[in-house]
C-alpha cells in the first residue's frame, strides 16, 4: 500500500465528484431525455469509484507483478547508479523546466519573436540538462533558425518575426 | 480489382511519396534508436509536416517512420542494454546477453530480419482482415458502434501493464478531458470555465505530444546520461538468418500471430506485444533455461511480434476510427485531415488509397533490411550524440509543431499541461496510453451513446436486442469483469498453496 496511491486515489475521487456535480448543473436540452449532463456525470461517478478503489489499494498486486518483470529485465547497474549531486529542489526545477519554458514561449513569443524566444528555450533546456556552453550556445543559435526555415518557409506556419526577422 | 491495384501502384510511385518514404525512414531509424525517443513521439512530431503533403504521402511518412522506429529501438538494446523505444524493453536483456557473448551481429541481424518479416506478415493480416470486417461493419448502427467503442476502451485497460483499476481511471480521465468544450451532441459548453480557448475543446495532437514527448524529456532531465557504445565493426548481419527462420518456425509464426492480435486490440501496441510474446516464447520453449543468456528464440518471437502489431493496429483504426495503438491514435487525426475519414466505406470508396497503404507497408518493411543494416553500421556514431544536444530541440519541436497544427498559442499551453500530466501519471503508475484512448474516443462514445438513447426513446433494451450489439455488450462486460476473475483465481491459488 503506497502513500502515492492513497493521495492520487483521493485526488481522483475529488475530481470525479467535481465532474459529477459540474455535469449535473448543465442545462438540459428541451424535449430530450438525454442531455449534455449525462456523459460527464457517468464518467465522474466512474472516476470517483476508481479513485476510491485505488486509495484502498485494490489492484496494486497486478502492478507489482508488472514492475517485478520489468525490474528483472532492467540493468542492475543502471538501477543502482549514484544519484546526481545537487539539492532536490534543483532536480525538481530541472524536471519542470521543459513545460515552464513552453509557457514562457507562449507568453513572450508574440512580443519578441520566434527566433529569440526559441533561442532562450533551447539554451535554457540544454543548460538544465547539464550541457557545457560549448554545446548549448551553438545549438541554441542554429536550431531555432533551422526550425524557422522549415516551419515558416516550407510549412508556412505564421511564426511571429519580432525583434529578429529572418531574411526568407 | 486489377485496375485499383494499378492505380494504387501509380499513387505510391509518385516522386513525392517515394521521397517522403525515404526521408521518414531515415528519420524513424534515427529517432527510434535514440533512447528516450519513442516511435509514438516520432509520429507525433511528424504531424505538422503531414499537413503539407498529399494524403498518400502523409500516410506513408507515418507508416514508414513508425515501422523503422520500432525496429531501430532494438539497436541500443543490443549495444547498450537500453531499449531505444518501449517496444524493445521486453528482450533488451536477451539481445545484450548475445552481444556480451560476442554475437552482436547475430542479435542485430535477428532484430532487422524478423522485424521486417513480422511487419510484412502484419500487413498481410491487414489486407485479409480489413475488407470482410468492413463489409460486416456496413450494417452497424450507433448501438454497435457504442459497444465497439466501449469494448475498445475496456481492452486497453486489460492489456495495460498496470493495475486495471488505474488503467480504467486513466481512461475515464481521458473521457472527462474529451468532455471539455462545445463539441457534444447538444452543443452546450462544458467545463470551459469561461475560457474561449477551452470552448473548442482539448485538441488530440498537442495532448499526445505533451503526454508522450514532453513528459519523456522531463524524465530525461534528471536521469543519468546513457553510456556511449564502443566503436566496433560488424561482420555480416544477415548470415544465418535463413537458417534461423527454418530452425524456429513456430516461435516466429506465434510471434506474428500474437502481435497481430494485440495490434488489433485497441490501445495495445508494439510494447505490449513484445512483452506477451517474449513470455510466451519462454513458456513454450523446449529450452526455457537458456532464456536470458543470449538465446535467439525469445528475440525472434518478440521481434516478430512487435512489428506485426504495427500493421494490424491499423485495422480498427481504419474501420472504426478506434486506435489500435498510440501511433494510430495520431494517424487517425491525420486521416481525417486528409479526407480519408476512417469507416467501412473507406474500403469501397477509397479502395485504391487502401491498396496504396498496403503497398507502402510492404515497401517500408522491405526497405527496413538495407536501411536497417546501414543504420546498425552507423549506430555507434549516432548513439554518441549528447542527450543535452537532442532533448532541447525536441522541446522546441513540441512547441512549434503543436502550434503549427492550428496556429493558436493555446495549443502550446496544452502541450505543457499534458507534459506535466503525463509525467505524473507515469510516475504514479497510471498508463498514459489508456488516457490517450479516452481523449481520442470520448466524442465517439458519447455521440453513439446519446444518439442511440434518443433513437430508442430512452430505453436500454435496444442496446442488447440486436444480435451483434448483444455479443459486443457481452464481450465488454467480460472485459470489465476479467480483472476480478483473475484476482479471484489468484486468491484461490494462494489458499491452495497455504492449505498444502
Interface residues (C-beta under 8 A of the other chain):
Chain A: X4 X5 X8 X12 X15 X16 X19 X22 X23 X26 X27 X29 X32 X33 X34 X35 X36 X38 X39 X40 X43 X44 X46 X47 X50 X51 X53 X54 X58 X59 X60 X61 X62 X63 X66 X69 X70 X73 X75 X78 X81 X84 X91 X94 X95 X96 X97 X98 X99 X100 X101 X102 X103 X105 X106 X109 X110 X114 X118 X121 X122 X123 X125 X126 X128 X129 X130 X131 X135 X136 X139 X140 X143 X144 X147 X151 X154 X155 X156 X157 X158 X159
Chain B: X48 X49 X51 X52 X81 X82 X89 X90 X92 X93 X161 X162 X163 X164 X165 X166 X168 X169 X172 X173 X175 X176 X179 X184 X185 X186 X188 X190 X191 X214 X217 X218 X219 X220 X221 X222 X224 X225 X275 X279 X386 X387 X388 X389 X391 X392 X393 X395 X396 X397 X398 X399 X400 X403 X404 X407 X409 X410 X412 X413 X415 X416 X417 X419 X420 X423 X427 X428 X429 X430 X445 X446 X449 X450 X453 X454 X457 X458 X483 X486 X487 X490
